[in-house]
Amino acid sequence: MATKVFSFAYDASADVYVRIFGRTGSDVGKVYDADDDTFKALGSATTPYIACTEQTAEDGTGLSVYTVSVDLADLNSTLAEKDFVIKAYDNSSPADTDAAISEELPFTVQASRYGVQELSASVVGCFTTTAGAAVKYLIRLYVNGEFYELANAATGVLTVREQGGTDLFTSGSINPVTDAGYFEYTKTSPGFTDDRLYEHEIVITESSVAVTRYVDWQVFG
């Protein structure tokens, strides 16, 4: 998964660490607990900090740069956009009463990636018999053009209709192929009419985030 390196300039030979606080939903005001990758009240967390590594300063006498690498999947691996802030502190024995030595740095994580991402979906179908008696669809979600493995609890709904007409059929709510992260759906006797254009609408939902895609498919006689 993607990692993000944060850096802070401060006095040399210090004991710098960081804390990450949630800014979305039930995590607002809670701190990231590195012990189990959850967010808790500061006083309830086992390890509410991540130690930094001291680096050579880019300029200035008596200064250093302190870096920390954060696995973004530990903060948020879902499709939902979640906001956080990170602050640096100085204490060899981190305490709840420590005052930050840096300004808070806000950032967003979505789908284990830094920042807001571009979500898209694909729908590919083919007849499984030469007579066209059944059609099979493969449905995938992408993040910035890269295949995204959906959670098993994600749902998809495929609706097929003649262009400008009423619905021909719908898949109803379907789940991804177990541990594969994409959908498969087969429709027996789809009822297509030759020489028509059919609109395929797919709605994929995970973590209360819905992604919709429309694909047109021509059926020739």
ABEGO torsion letter per residue (X at the ends): XBBBBBBBBBBBGBBBBBBBBBABEAABGBBBBAAAGBBBBAAABABABBBBBBBBBABEBGBBBBBBBBBAAAABABABBBBBBBBBBBBABBBAABBBABBBBBBBBBGGBBEBBBBBBBBBBBBABAAGABBBBBBBBBBGGBBBBBBAABBBBBBBBBBGBBBABBAEBBBBBBGAGBBBBBBBGAGBBBGBBBBBBBBBBBGGBBBBBBBBBBBBX
